[in-house]
Amino acid sequence: MFDYAYYLAMIVVYLCLYYMTGVLVGKYILSKQQDLPVTVILGFFCYFFLFTVVTYPLKLTLQPLSTLSLIWRVCMLLIVVLFFFTQRKLLQEKISSLRAILGTKDKYVFLLFLLLLLVQLIIINLNDESYAMWDQSYYIGDASASLYTNTISQYDPYSGRLLSRLNTEYLLETYQNHTAVMSQIFGLHPLIENLTIMASAVVILYNLLAWEFGKLFFGGDRVKCLYLTGFLTLLNFCSFNLYTAAEFLIIRPSEGKTILAVLIIPALLLFFMKTIKEYQSALWWVCSFLVILGSFGLNMSSIYIIPFEISAFYLPFFWREKKPEILIRWLILLLPCVLMAAAYLLTKYKVFIYTS
C-alpha cells in the first residue's frame, strides 16, 4: 500500500513540476499567466526542453548518470524555490479560485472530471498488454542499463553490452535519460517510472488538452468541456484504429511516439487555433515555439512531423490574411526543426561519439 501511495505522490510531483515551470514561463517569457491546463501543458514542454539542454553536454561527453542526476536535482530545486519566492501571491489566488469553484455548482463538473481521470488511470495501469515489445524494451532497457551502470545510454538495452559508440538513432532523444535520472533520484525502478508514473502523467495531460479544446469550441462552458472529455475517453476505449489516439494512448501511453501523437501534435493545433483568434498578438505563436523546442528530446520524429503540421496551418492562414508577419512566424517555427534535422543527420552519418 505504501508503494502505491508513493507512486501516486510521484505523479503529483511530476504535475507540480510542470505547473511550476509553466507559471515561471508565463511570468518571465510570456508576461501573462494562463489558466491551469495551459500552464501545465506549457510547463511540461519547457520542463523537458530544460532537461534536454542540461543532458546534451553530459551525454555527449560520456559523463556518469549520477552527475546528470545531481545537476537535475539542483534544477528542480531552483524551479521550486523560484516558484515559491516569486509566485506566493499567485498561488494564494489559485487556491482562492479553487475554493470558489468548489462552492458553486461547477464543483460537480470538477469532481466528475477528476473521477474520469481516475477511471482512465486505473484501467490503463491495469492493462498488461505489451503491444510494442521492441519499443518498450528500448525505453525500459536503456534507462535500466544507464541506471545500473551509472552511464548515459552507453549500453545496448537489448543485450546489455557496452556500445562501441552511442546509438545514433536515439542520440539526441533524452526522454529515456529522464527516466533513468528520475529513477536514480527518487529510488524508482525504470519500469515503474515509465509505465506507471510517466504514463499516468501523459494521460492526464491529454485530458487537459481535451478540456482546453472544449473551452475553445464551447466558449468556456465547463459542462460541455466535460462532455467532450468524456466522449473522447469513450471513443478511445471503444475504438482501435489509425484515426484516434486509442492505439497509442491506451496501450502504450508512456512512449515518445505517444507523446508526439497525443500531446505535441494536438498542442500545436490548439495554440494555432488560438493564434487565429488573436493573430495580432504573438502570445500563442510563442507558445507554439516553446512546444516545438520541448518536443525534440521527447521524440525525434518531431523534426519530420512538425514541419508538415505547422506548414498545413500557417501557409493557408497566410494565403487568407496576406500578412507578412504570418509567413515570418512560420519560418521561425521551422528553424528549430531544420537545425535539429541537421544535427541528427550530422550525428548519424558524420560525427560519432565513441564510448571507448
LINCORMO-V901848 format. One record per backbone hydrogen bond with DSSP energy under -0.5 kcal/mol. CO is the residue of the C=O (numbers start at 1). NH is the residue of the N-H. If there is no record, write none. Layout:
BEGIN
CO/NH
CO/NH
END
This chain:
BEGIN
1/5
2/6
3/7
4/8
5/9
6/10
7/11
8/12
9/13
10/14
11/15
12/16
13/17
14/18
15/19
16/20
17/21
18/22
19/23
20/24
21/25
22/26
23/27
24/28
25/29
25/30
26/31
26/32
35/39
36/40
37/41
38/42
39/43
40/44
41/45
42/46
43/47
44/48
45/49
46/50
47/51
48/52
49/53
50/54
51/55
52/56
53/57
54/58
55/59
56/60
57/61
58/63
59/62
64/67
64/68
65/69
66/70
67/71
68/72
69/73
70/74
71/75
72/76
73/77
74/78
75/79
76/80
77/81
78/82
79/83
80/84
81/85
82/86
83/87
87/91
88/92
89/93
90/94
91/95
92/96
93/97
94/98
95/99
96/100
97/101
98/102
99/103
100/103
101/104
101/107
104/107
105/108
105/109
106/110
107/111
108/112
109/113
110/114
111/115
112/116
113/117
114/118
115/119
116/120
117/121
118/122
119/123
120/124
121/125
122/126
124/127
126/128
129/131
132/136
133/137
134/138
135/139
136/140
137/141
138/142
139/143
140/144
141/145
142/146
143/147
144/148
145/149
146/150
146/151
150/65
151/153
154/163
156/160
161/156
164/355
164/356
167/170
167/171
170/173
174/178
175/179
176/180
177/181
178/182
179/183
180/184
181/185
182/186
183/187
183/188
189/192
189/193
190/194
191/195
192/196
192/197
193/198
194/199
196/200
197/201
198/202
199/203
200/204
201/205
202/206
203/207
204/208
205/209
206/210
207/211
208/212
209/213
210/214
211/215
212/216
213/217
214/218
215/220
218/221
220/222
221/225
222/226
223/227
224/228
225/229
226/230
227/231
228/232
229/233
230/234
231/235
232/236
233/237
234/238
236/239
241/244
241/247
245/249
246/250
246/251
247/251
248/252
252/255
255/259
256/260
257/261
258/262
259/263
259/264
260/265
263/267
264/268
265/269
266/270
267/271
268/272
269/273
270/274
271/275
272/276
273/277
274/278
276/279
278/281
282/286
283/287
284/288
285/289
286/290
287/291
288/292
289/293
290/294
291/295
292/295
292/296
294/298
295/299
297/174
297/175
299/302
300/303
301/304
301/305
302/306
304/308
305/309
306/310
307/311
308/312
309/313
310/314
311/315
313/317
314/318
315/319
316/320
317/321
318/322
322/324
323/326
323/327
324/328
325/329
326/330
327/331
328/332
329/333
330/334
331/335
332/336
333/337
334/338
335/339
336/340
337/341
338/342
339/343
340/344
341/345
342/346
343/347
344/348
345/349
346/350
346/351
350/352
352/354
353/166
END
